[in-house]
Amino acid sequence: MLEYNCNVLNWNVRGLNNPARRKVVRDLVQETRATIVSIQETKLQSFTPQLVIETLGPKFVQSYVFLPADDHYKILQDEVGVHTVTAKVAAISGGEEWSLTTVYGPQADQDKINFLGELRWISQAVLEKWLLIGDFNMILHAADKSNNNLDRRLMGMFRDLVHDLRLKELNLRGRKFTWTNDRTHTRIDRAFATTEWDLMKPNVLLQALSSRVSDHCPLYIVGHTTVPKHRGFRFEAFWPRLQGFHEVVSMAWQQDVAISNPFLRLHTKLERTSKKLQKWSRSLLGNNRLLLCAARILIQILEVVQEFRELSILELNLKRDLKVRFLGMTAVEKLRAKQSARLSAIKAAETGFRLFYLQTNARRRKNFIQSIRVGSQTFYS
């Protein structure tokens, strides 16, 4: 599978008519290696190619509509609203396409209501894979503000919008708030995505960077299509249901261990048992995903052949056997996804893969350690 660098940088930066501020933005773009950049509240009436070069660098000058895109993505279609800019972007090196909407929420209450209506209208025209990011100038929860001066009516309307559009908020790392005037702190800069976009980028991280010259923190999204594989031992929850499991465990555990230390004896027995179980699982199941793909292709081939001639008895038996095995291998994948999602209260038969994969992605992002500080040094993962 092709890997598309999806590094989205969003910043309500203010004052890009100042060359020094443009230099700060350009340094941040180069530092984060952003592939898509959206800027709000620039105090500029227009953005010329020269300003794009000064602010973002020469890579972005080829394609921009208040939304620059470099050689990783190109803009296929764009639409400018009252408080939003929406673009359909596509990867240069492949067919990956999705919609991106950047927002700059208004101040007045009635304008905020109109702004939410604009988002509802936009949702009808975007692709299923949709990323929504920017300064909403609204909060979702009381914890998003450092004081109790809250407009709960607007908060409720904002939450209704997120629920009705079935948007999932990306988990913010590193910061609790994204804007401050040194007296009040709020989280008004946010990022939302549809389920389809989240499944397209399962290994996505949202970070809040240093505000530098602004009162807003830049939001930086790093999105990858690949997920790091677990290299260690993982006990599969469905193993005890398979024939031969108890025999393999018993034989591995009862092997003699010439070690007197009880902790080392336990470690050795566990290590032997895990290796035996992994070897037994490989011999019994093999590469389950690869076999699933092969079974799917073979079933399709036999169905195409059946349209031109009658299948022989052996071919019909093979087709039936493949369907039975395909069902079993699908159940195995579903149980694996359920185990990774840690949704013990939900039976695998009650739902599809999508719920489990979304929960697994959310757990991975939550458990990710971005950096560890030891003394005066900071180590990044």
Secondary structure in CASP SS format (residue, H / E / C, confidence):
PFRMAT SS
TARGET T0000
AUTHOR 0000-0000-0000
METHOD secondary structure of the structure
MODEL  1
M C 1.00
L C 1.00
E C 1.00
Y C 1.00
N C 1.00
C E 1.00
N E 1.00
V E 1.00
L E 1.00
N E 1.00
W E 1.00
N E 1.00
V C 1.00
R C 1.00
G C 1.00
L C 1.00
N C 1.00
N C 1.00
P H 1.00
A H 1.00
R H 1.00
R H 1.00
K H 1.00
V H 1.00
V H 1.00
R H 1.00
D H 1.00
L H 1.00
V H 1.00
Q H 1.00
E H 1.00
T H 1.00
R C 1.00
A C 1.00
T C 1.00
I E 1.00
V E 1.00
S E 1.00
I E 1.00
Q E 1.00
E C 1.00
T C 1.00
K C 1.00
L C 1.00
Q C 1.00
S C 1.00
F C 1.00
T C 1.00
P H 1.00
Q H 1.00
L H 1.00
V H 1.00
I H 1.00
E H 1.00
T H 1.00
L C 1.00
G C 1.00
P H 1.00
K H 1.00
F H 1.00
V C 1.00
Q C 1.00
S C 1.00
Y C 1.00
V C 1.00
F C 1.00
L C 1.00
P C 1.00
A E 1.00
D C 1.00
D C 1.00
H C 1.00
Y E 1.00
K E 1.00
I E 1.00
L E 1.00
Q E 1.00
D E 1.00
E E 1.00
V E 1.00
G C 1.00
V C 1.00
H C 1.00
T E 1.00
V E 1.00
T E 1.00
A E 1.00
K E 1.00
V E 1.00
A E 1.00
A E 1.00
I C 1.00
S C 1.00
G C 1.00
G C 1.00
E C 1.00
E E 1.00
W E 1.00
S E 1.00
L E 1.00
T E 1.00
T E 1.00
V E 1.00
Y E 1.00
G C 1.00
P C 1.00
Q C 1.00
A C 1.00
D H 1.00
Q H 1.00
D H 1.00
K H 1.00
I H 1.00
N H 1.00
F H 1.00
L H 1.00
G H 1.00
E H 1.00
L H 1.00
R H 1.00
W H 1.00
I H 1.00
S H 1.00
Q C 1.00
A C 1.00
V C 1.00
L C 1.00
E C 1.00
K C 1.00
W E 1.00
L E 1.00
L E 1.00
I E 1.00
G E 1.00
D E 1.00
F C 1.00
N C 1.00
M C 1.00
I C 1.00
L C 1.00
H C 1.00
A H 1.00
A H 1.00
D H 1.00
K E 1.00
S C 1.00
N C 1.00
N C 1.00
N C 1.00
L C 1.00
D C 1.00
R H 1.00
R H 1.00
L H 1.00
M H 1.00
G H 1.00
M H 1.00
F H 1.00
R H 1.00
D H 1.00
L H 1.00
V H 1.00
H H 1.00
D H 1.00
L C 1.00
R C 1.00
L C 1.00
K E 1.00
E E 1.00
L C 1.00
N C 1.00
L E 1.00
R E 1.00
G C 1.00
R C 1.00
K C 1.00
F C 1.00
T C 1.00
W E 1.00
T E 1.00
N C 1.00
D C 1.00
R C 1.00
T C 1.00
H E 1.00
T E 1.00
R C 1.00
I C 1.00
D E 1.00
R E 1.00
A E 1.00
F E 1.00
A E 1.00
T C 1.00
T H 1.00
E H 1.00
W H 1.00
D H 1.00
L H 1.00
M H 1.00
K C 1.00
P C 1.00
N C 1.00
V C 1.00
L E 1.00
L E 1.00
Q E 1.00
A E 1.00
L C 1.00
S C 1.00
S C 1.00
R C 1.00
V C 1.00
S C 1.00
D C 1.00
H E 1.00
C C 1.00
P C 1.00
L E 1.00
Y E 1.00
I E 1.00
V E 1.00
G E 1.00
H C 1.00
T C 1.00
T C 1.00
V C 1.00
P C 1.00
K C 1.00
H C 1.00
R C 1.00
G C 1.00
F C 1.00
R C 1.00
F C 1.00
E C 1.00
A C 1.00
F C 1.00
W H 1.00
P H 1.00
R H 1.00
L C 1.00
Q C 1.00
G C 1.00
F H 1.00
H H 1.00
E H 1.00
V H 1.00
V H 1.00
S H 1.00
M H 1.00
A H 1.00
W H 1.00
Q C 1.00
Q C 1.00
D C 1.00
V C 1.00
A C 1.00
I C 1.00
S C 1.00
N C 1.00
P H 1.00
F H 1.00
L H 1.00
R H 1.00
L H 1.00
H H 1.00
T H 1.00
K H 1.00
L H 1.00
E H 1.00
R H 1.00
T H 1.00
S H 1.00
K H 1.00
K H 1.00
L H 1.00
Q H 1.00
K H 1.00
W H 1.00
S H 1.00
R H 1.00
S H 1.00
L H 1.00
L H 1.00
G C 1.00
N C 1.00
N H 1.00
R H 1.00
L H 1.00
L H 1.00
L H 1.00
C H 1.00
A H 1.00
A H 1.00
R H 1.00
I H 1.00
L H 1.00
I H 1.00
Q H 1.00
I H 1.00
L H 1.00
E H 1.00
V H 1.00
V H 1.00
Q H 1.00
E C 1.00
F C 1.00
R C 1.00
E C 1.00
L C 1.00
S C 1.00
I H 1.00
L H 1.00
E H 1.00
L H 1.00
N H 1.00
L H 1.00
K H 1.00
R H 1.00
D H 1.00
L H 1.00
K H 1.00
V H 1.00
R H 1.00
F H 1.00
L H 1.00
G H 1.00
M H 1.00
T H 1.00
A H 1.00
V H 1.00
E H 1.00
K H 1.00
L H 1.00
R H 1.00
A H 1.00
K H 1.00
Q H 1.00
S H 1.00
A H 1.00
R C 1.00
L C 1.00
S C 1.00
A C 1.00
I C 1.00
K C 1.00
A H 1.00
A H 1.00
E H 1.00
T C 1.00
G C 1.00
F H 1.00
R H 1.00
L H 1.00
F H 1.00
Y H 1.00
L H 1.00
Q H 1.00
T H 1.00
N H 1.00
A H 1.00
R H 1.00
R H 1.00
R H 1.00
K H 1.00
N H 1.00
F C 1.00
I C 1.00
Q C 1.00
S E 1.00
I E 1.00
R E 1.00
V E 1.00
G C 1.00
S C 1.00
Q E 1.00
T E 1.00
F E 1.00
Y E 1.00
S C 1.00
END
